[in-house]
Amino acid sequence: MQPPPESVRVTTHKVACDGSGVIDAALGHPRIYLRIDEKGFVECGYCDRRFVLEGGAADEPNATGA
């Protein structure tokens, strides 16, 4: 299994993704809302960005994030 292209550590179970970040939001994808479950992470179906809940089951000390 390949690692996700980008991981973002978050502090809430509800997150939104529009593909922006390094690129302008206008060049991303439609904004979608995601919920992190007991696995401790959720991946965006458009851009594969992984949102990891800080302190959750999938949290690792070397994960990057905002």
C-alpha positions in Angstrom: 0.0 0.0 0.0 1.4 3.4 -1.0 1.4 6.2 1.5 -1.1 9.1 0.8 0.3 12.0 -1.2 -0.3 14.4 1.7 -1.3 13.9 5.4 -2.8 16.7 7.5 -3.1 16.4 11.2 -6.4 17.9 12.5 -8.0 18.3 15.9 -11.7 17.7 15.0 -13.6 14.7 13.7 -15.2 16.8 10.9 -13.0 18.1 8.1 -13.6 19.8 4.7 -11.4 19.3 1.6 -11.4 21.3 -1.6 -8.0 20.2 -3.0 -6.3 23.5 -2.2 -3.2 23.8 -0.1 -0.1 24.1 -2.3 -2.4 25.1 -5.2 -5.1 27.7 -5.5 -8.6 26.6 -4.4 -9.9 27.5 -7.9 -7.7 24.7 -9.3 -8.7 22.1 -6.7 -12.0 20.0 -6.6 -15.5 20.6 -5.2 -15.5 21.1 -1.5 -16.5 17.9 0.3 -17.1 17.3 4.0 -15.6 14.2 5.7 -15.9 12.6 9.1 -13.0 10.8 10.8 -14.1 7.4 12.3 -12.6 5.0 14.9 -9.6 4.3 12.5 -8.4 7.8 13.3 -8.2 9.1 9.7 -10.2 9.7 6.5 -9.0 10.1 2.9 -10.4 12.5 0.3 -11.9 10.6 -2.6 -10.8 13.3 -5.1 -7.2 14.1 -4.1 -6.3 11.3 -1.7 -5.3 13.8 1.0 -5.3 12.0 4.4 -6.7 13.8 7.4 -5.4 12.3 10.7 -6.9 13.0 14.0 -4.3 14.2 16.5 -4.1 11.7 19.3 -6.2 9.2 17.3 -5.5 5.6 16.4 -3.6 6.6 13.2 -1.6 9.6 14.6 2.1 9.3 14.2 4.7 11.7 15.6 6.3 12.2 12.1 3.0 13.1 10.3 2.9 16.5 8.8 0.1 18.9 9.3 -1.6 22.2 9.9 
